[in-house]
Amino acid sequence: MATETVDARASHIRGLTVTTLASLAGILAAIGSSVVTAGAATPETSQTGIYVLVAAIVVQFPILEALGRSGLVAVDIEEFGAKDYLYVIFMTFSLWFVSWTVLLTTGTTF
């Protein structure tokens, strides 16, 4: 029973870590896209904003691997399957899309 509790807790913390990192990466990518495309006549059609999103997605996996190796969080990126990778990509894209849309709609500049 105690082993099941430890495994469930580790699994929960792993999920929280992956979700938090993907969400923060998406929001930071939206801010980065806003900064990079600030001078463009039509920032919403600039592909530079998408490059920032791709960079945010790619950077997360080494961060997750470093967290797993440090022992702070039980994240083993070698155990990631296609579903895990798609989850990280989807969460990052979703938060980026919503956040950048809000920034573009309100005319916020950095």
N, C-alpha and C positions, 0 to 999 in steps of 0.2 A: 504494500500500500504506500509506503513512504517513497519507494522508487518511482511509482506512478505520479506522485505529487511533484517530485523534483523534475521529472521529465515534462510534465504538463507546464510547470512554471518556466522551465528553460525554453520550451516551445513558444509559450506566450511572450516571453521577453524577446525571443528571436523575431517573432512577428511584429511586435511593437517597434523594434529597432529598424527593421526593413521598411515598414510603413512610414515611420517618422523620417527616415533618411530620404525616401522617395518623395514624400510630401514637401520637405524643406528644399530638396533639390529642384523640384518643380517651381516652387515660389521664387527661389533665387534665380532660376533660369528665366522666369518671366521678368524679373527686375533687370537681369542682364540683357535680355532681348530689348527691353525698353530703353536701356542706356545705349546699347549699340546702334539701334535704329532711330535714335532721337532726331538726327538731322535729315532723315529720309523724307521725301515728299509724301510717300505712302508707306509708312512703316509696316502696315499689316501685310503688304505683299513682298516685303523684303525677305530674302532667303537667309540673311544674316541672323535673324531671330531664330530660325530653325537650327542653324549651326550651333547656337548657344544651347538649345534644347538637347541636341545630340551629344554635345560635350558633357552636359549635366548627367545624362544617362550613362555615358561611358565611364565617367569619373566615380560613380557610385560603387562599382564592383570592386575596384582596388581598396576603397575605403571599407567596404564590408569585409573584405578579406583581411585587412589590417586589424579591424576590430575583433575578428575571430581568432587571429593569431595572438593578439595581445591577451586574450583570456578575459577581457572585460565583458564580452557578450558571446553567447554560444551560437555564433553564426559561422557555419562552415560552407563557404561558397562552392566547394567541390560537390556538395550534396544538392546543389541547385539543379532543378530540372527545367524543362521548357516552361512549365507553368509558373515557376518562380521568376524567371527572367521576364516573361510576358507581364507578370504582375508589377514588377518594378518599372518596366517601360510604360505600362498603362497608367500607373499612379503618377509618375513623373509627368507624362504628357497631359493628363487630365488637370493636374494642378497648374501646370504651365499655361495651358489653354485658357482656363478660367481666370487666372491671375493676370495674364497679359491682356485678355479681353477687357477686364475691368480697368487696367491701366490705360489702355488705348481709348476706351469709352470716356473715361473721366478726364483725359488729357493730361495725366500726371507726367511730369518730367523729373529727371534726376540730374 
